[in-house]
Amino acid sequence: MWSFERRCPHMAAVPGRSGEEAFPPPPRGGRSSAEGAREGVTPESRGAPHPGPLRGPTLPLKGRVKRAPSGVHPIAMITAFAALALSACTVQPLYGPIGSDAPLAAELQAVSVDLIPERIGHYVRNELIFALNGTGSDVPPRYRLSVALKERVQTPILDTVTGRATSATVIVDAEYKLIDIADEHVITSGVAFGVASYDRFSNRLANVRAASDGEIRDAKVIADMIRTRVATALAK
């Protein structure tokens, strides 16, 4: 003989019976009215419409995401705010018209470069002339550019067997001054520099040519730096 230890609430044991007969199945009609009342289900509520899914508490207005007004696109609002933020800034092209209504390119063409001694001076002067007046037009000079160079060579790597340098570094310092020819007033001044490395070999002619290439690279870097600074000074 056996019996159930766990009994469902709708199953009641029949006295005097055992096994499956002691626990008959629930009535076909489902739960009784008393059981439904205990669970909050009444005959009136069975025909009522479903209340819908449960929802949590609504967020306060401060925590909600505010939407843009109807007819206003968010991107348009961001663009408007960016325009207001940049309205106080003044942006003008570097090579545009300057205060005297003359283009900056014409002012750069009016810069005359003084002679610079030594071979490296020849390279720097040629690069400056091309950078300031690449058109080759003959413009009456209104400014004078004076440049003084200092060159030094370093050999950081040595061959331990032969005792010779396997590489070298050419360092050139250029001190420049932009002078107004009318009153000899110094408009701007500063120091530009260039650093170029090259390999050294046992062939002397190859070393001379490599050193010359290093000086040419330094000259191009120095000319670009001086031209940019001169253009900035003349654009003010």
C-alpha positions as CSV (number, residue, x, y, z in Angstrom):
1,M,0.0,0.0,0.0
2,W,1.3,3.5,-0.8
3,S,0.2,7.1,-0.3
4,F,1.1,10.6,-1.4
5,E,3.1,12.8,0.9
6,R,2.6,16.0,-1.1
7,R,-1.0,16.7,-2.0
8,C,-2.3,19.4,-4.3
9,P,-4.7,21.9,-2.8
10,H,-7.5,20.8,-5.1
11,M,-7.1,17.1,-4.3
12,A,-8.7,15.8,-1.2
13,A,-8.3,12.2,0.1
14,V,-11.4,10.0,0.1
15,P,-11.7,8.1,3.4
16,G,-11.7,4.3,3.2
17,R,-9.9,4.3,-0.2
18,S,-6.2,3.8,-1.1
19,G,-4.0,4.3,-4.1
20,E,-5.3,6.3,-7.0
21,E,-8.8,5.9,-5.7
22,A,-8.0,7.9,-2.6
23,F,-7.1,11.0,-4.7
24,P,-9.6,11.3,-7.6
25,P,-8.9,13.9,-10.3
26,P,-10.2,17.4,-10.0
27,P,-13.6,18.2,-11.4
28,R,-13.8,19.1,-15.1
29,G,-15.1,22.5,-14.3
30,G,-11.7,23.7,-13.0
31,R,-11.2,25.5,-9.7
32,S,-14.1,26.0,-7.3
33,S,-15.6,29.4,-6.5
34,A,-14.1,29.3,-3.0
35,E,-10.6,28.7,-4.4
36,G,-11.0,31.4,-7.0
37,A,-12.2,33.9,-4.4
38,R,-9.1,33.1,-2.3
39,E,-6.9,33.9,-5.3
40,G,-8.8,37.1,-6.2
41,V,-10.7,35.6,-9.2
42,T,-14.4,36.3,-9.2
43,P,-17.0,35.5,-11.8
44,E,-17.3,39.2,-12.6
45,S,-13.5,39.5,-13.2
46,R,-13.4,36.6,-15.6
47,G,-15.2,38.5,-18.3
48,A,-13.3,41.8,-17.8
49,P,-10.6,42.8,-20.4
50,H,-7.0,42.0,-19.7
51,P,-5.3,44.9,-17.9
52,G,-2.2,44.6,-20.1
53,P,1.5,44.1,-19.2
54,L,2.7,45.3,-15.9
55,R,4.8,48.5,-16.0
56,G,7.3,49.8,-13.5
57,P,7.2,53.2,-11.9
58,T,7.6,56.1,-14.4
59,L,10.8,58.1,-14.3
60,P,10.7,61.7,-13.2
61,L,10.9,64.4,-15.8
62,K,14.5,65.1,-14.9
63,G,15.6,61.6,-15.7
64,R,13.8,61.4,-19.1
65,V,15.4,62.0,-22.4
66,K,14.0,65.2,-23.8
67,R,13.1,65.1,-27.4
68,A,13.6,68.0,-29.8
69,P,10.6,70.1,-30.7
70,S,8.5,68.9,-33.6
71,G,9.9,70.1,-36.9
72,V,13.5,70.7,-35.6
73,H,16.1,68.1,-36.5
74,P,18.8,67.3,-33.8
75,I,21.6,67.7,-36.3
76,A,20.3,71.2,-37.2
77,M,20.4,72.1,-33.5
78,I,24.0,70.8,-33.1
79,T,25.1,72.8,-36.1
80,A,23.4,75.9,-34.7
81,F,25.2,75.6,-31.4
82,A,28.6,75.0,-33.1
83,A,28.1,78.1,-35.2
84,L,27.4,80.1,-32.1
85,A,30.5,78.7,-30.4
86,L,32.7,79.6,-33.3
87,S,31.2,83.0,-34.0
88,A,33.8,84.7,-31.7
89,C,36.8,83.1,-33.5
90,T,38.5,84.8,-36.4
91,V,39.8,82.4,-39.1
92,Q,41.6,83.6,-42.1
93,P,43.9,81.9,-44.7
94,L,47.6,82.2,-44.2
95,Y,48.2,83.2,-47.9
96,G,45.1,85.4,-48.2
97,P,44.9,89.2,-48.4
98,I,46.6,91.0,-45.5
99,G,45.9,94.4,-43.9
100,S,47.1,96.4,-46.8
101,D,44.8,94.5,-49.2
102,A,47.9,92.9,-50.9
103,P,48.1,89.1,-51.2
104,L,50.8,87.5,-49.0
105,A,52.4,85.8,-52.0
106,A,53.3,89.3,-53.4
107,E,54.8,90.2,-50.0
108,L,56.9,87.1,-50.0
109,Q,58.1,87.8,-53.6
110,A,59.4,91.2,-52.4
111,V,61.8,89.6,-49.9
112,S,65.5,89.7,-51.1
113,V,67.9,87.1,-49.7
114,D,71.4,88.3,-48.9
115,L,74.4,86.3,-50.0
116,I,75.4,83.5,-47.6
117,P,79.0,82.2,-47.6
118,E,80.2,78.6,-48.0
119,R,78.7,75.7,-49.9
120,I,75.9,75.1,-47.4
121,G,75.1,78.8,-47.7
122,H,74.7,78.5,-51.4
123,Y,72.3,75.6,-51.0
124,V,70.2,77.5,-48.3
125,R,70.0,80.7,-50.4
126,N,68.9,78.9,-53.5
127,E,66.2,77.1,-51.5
128,L,65.0,80.3,-49.9
129,I,64.8,82.2,-53.3
130,F,62.7,79.3,-54.7
131,A,60.5,79.1,-51.6
132,L,59.8,82.9,-51.5
133,N,59.6,83.6,-55.2
134,G,59.1,80.4,-57.1
135,T,57.7,82.2,-60.1
136,G,61.0,83.9,-61.0
137,S,59.3,87.2,-61.5
138,D,61.3,90.4,-60.9
139,V,59.7,92.2,-58.0
140,P,61.2,95.4,-56.4
141,P,62.5,94.3,-53.0
142,R,60.9,95.8,-49.9
143,Y,62.4,93.4,-47.3
144,R,65.8,91.9,-46.8
145,L,66.5,88.5,-45.3
146,S,69.9,88.0,-43.6
147,V,71.0,84.5,-42.7
148,A,74.0,83.3,-40.8
149,L,74.8,79.6,-40.7
150,K,76.8,77.3,-38.4
151,E,77.6,73.8,-39.5
152,R,79.0,70.9,-37.6
153,V,79.4,67.2,-38.3
154,Q,79.1,64.4,-35.7
155,T,80.2,60.7,-36.1
156,P,78.2,58.7,-33.6
157,I,79.1,55.2,-34.9
158,L,82.6,53.9,-35.3
159,D,83.9,50.6,-36.7
160,T,85.9,48.8,-33.9
161,V,88.0,46.9,-36.5
162,T,89.1,49.8,-38.8
163,G,88.5,52.6,-36.4
164,R,86.6,54.6,-39.0
165,A,83.2,56.2,-38.7
166,T,80.5,54.3,-40.5
167,S,78.0,57.1,-40.4
168,A,77.8,60.9,-39.9
169,T,75.3,63.5,-39.0
170,V,75.3,67.0,-40.5
171,I,73.7,69.7,-38.2
172,V,73.2,73.2,-39.5
173,D,71.9,76.1,-37.4
174,A,70.6,79.2,-39.3
175,E,70.1,82.5,-37.5
176,Y,67.9,84.7,-39.7
177,K,66.6,88.3,-39.6
178,L,63.8,89.9,-41.8
179,I,64.5,93.6,-42.2
180,D,62.4,96.3,-43.7
181,I,64.5,98.1,-46.3
182,A,62.6,101.4,-45.8
183,D,63.6,102.0,-42.2
184,E,65.9,99.0,-41.4
185,H,63.5,97.8,-38.8
186,V,63.8,94.1,-37.8
187,I,60.4,92.6,-38.4
188,T,61.1,89.1,-37.1
189,S,64.2,87.0,-36.2
190,G,64.9,83.5,-35.0
191,V,66.9,80.3,-35.4
192,A,66.1,77.4,-37.7
193,F,68.0,74.2,-37.8
194,G,68.3,71.0,-39.9
195,V,69.7,67.5,-39.1
196,A,70.6,65.0,-41.7
197,S,72.5,61.7,-41.4
198,Y,74.3,59.7,-44.1
199,D,76.5,56.5,-44.3
200,R,80.3,56.7,-44.7
201,F,82.3,54.3,-46.8
202,S,85.9,53.6,-47.6
203,N,85.6,55.5,-50.8
204,R,86.4,59.2,-50.2
205,L,84.5,60.5,-53.2
206,A,81.4,58.6,-52.0
207,N,81.7,60.2,-48.6
208,V,82.0,63.7,-50.1
209,R,78.9,63.2,-52.2
210,A,76.9,61.8,-49.3
211,A,77.9,64.8,-47.2
212,S,76.7,67.1,-49.9
213,D,73.4,65.3,-50.1
214,G,73.0,65.8,-46.3
215,E,73.7,69.5,-46.7
216,I,71.1,69.8,-49.4
217,R,68.5,68.1,-47.2
218,D,69.3,70.4,-44.4
219,A,69.0,73.4,-46.7
220,K,65.5,72.4,-47.8
221,V,64.3,71.9,-44.2
222,I,65.8,75.3,-43.1
223,A,64.3,77.1,-46.1
224,D,60.8,75.7,-45.3
225,M,61.0,76.7,-41.7
226,I,62.2,80.2,-42.4
227,R,59.6,80.8,-45.1
228,T,56.8,79.7,-42.8
229,R,57.9,82.0,-40.1
230,V,58.4,85.0,-42.4
231,A,55.0,84.4,-43.9
232,T,53.5,84.4,-40.4
233,A,55.2,87.6,-39.5
234,L,54.1,89.4,-42.7
235,A,50.5,88.2,-42.4
236,K,50.1,89.9,-39.0
